[in-house]
Amino acid sequence: MRKLFTLITIAVFTSSSIYAQISKGSILLGGGIGYNSQENKQEGSTIETKTSNFYVSPAIGIAVKENLIVGGDLSFSNQMQENGSNETTNKYYGAGIYMRRYLPIANRFYIFGQGRFGANIFDGETTQGTDYISTNKGYNVNVGIYPGISFQVNKKLHLETGFNNLVYVQYENGKIKTQSLGNMSNVTSKSFSVNSSLNNMSGLYVGFRLLLAR
């Protein structure tokens, strides 16, 4: 029985490695998309808080060696929060370069790890009725890593999921302009942070890749 189990295990992983390798020179096209929405209402209150986040990122990469991809991407994110007469919106436009390593684990299944360096410009606005408005504009640069799982639907299509920016380091520089009851103020903010998307699960995404084999 032990010998039979060993032979089956070897056969599965040998066949998967033969079938599932991404050959050097292959091109990957695709991207990721994510959305989440929440509604919260405190007991005894008529005010409901609504939050939503939409994210899309087209990407392209090339296999510089077997199962190792180097490429670039563009990204757009739109975040909104409403709480009674208060409303906050944030938009991010970004670009980045990445390196991804695939590891075949079974027939048509991979796990992968990705590292990425990126930069974003952002534009945010917060309003509270008609008496208060605040804008926040600036940029950030970040380095992040995350794991994922990929399934090879056919020879060209891969579906994947993972935690975008599972761990990331970020520097941000922004200018905040506030107008309240006729008074104006301007503040420059700079920050450095280490974050994880597991804090609120907002980093979970679903994506795809089209494999153009060499």
Secondary structure as GFF3:
##gff-version 3
##sequence-region A 1 214
A	DSSP	alpha_helix	2	20	.	.	.	ID=ss1
A	DSSP	beta_strand	27	41	.	.	.	ID=ss2
A	DSSP	beta_strand	48	65	.	.	.	ID=ss3
A	DSSP	beta_strand	68	83	.	.	.	ID=ss4
A	DSSP	beta_strand	86	106	.	.	.	ID=ss5
A	DSSP	beta_strand	109	128	.	.	.	ID=ss6
A	DSSP	beta_strand	132	152	.	.	.	ID=ss7
A	DSSP	beta_strand	157	163	.	.	.	ID=ss8
A	DSSP	beta_strand	167	180	.	.	.	ID=ss9
A	DSSP	beta_strand	183	195	.	.	.	ID=ss10
A	DSSP	three_ten_helix	197	199	.	.	.	ID=ss11
A	DSSP	beta_strand	204	212	.	.	.	ID=ss12
###
